């Protein structure tokens, strides 16, 4: 998968999201709407930056960044 649809932001009840080992280069800003996320795995992608809205994920307790 190379593109995460912006509609991901409508899944506001998600608490765990594993996006690891894909070919993402960007994440949609709508990811900031996932305010119930406790765990976000983005390891193994080619992300060059994270959207500013990621700071809205205040419940995030575990996360992985790309290497």
Secondary structure, 3 states (H helix, E strand, C coil): CCCCCHHHHHCCCCCEEECCCCCCCCCCHHHHHCCCCCEEECCCCCCCCCCHHHHHCCCCCEEECCC
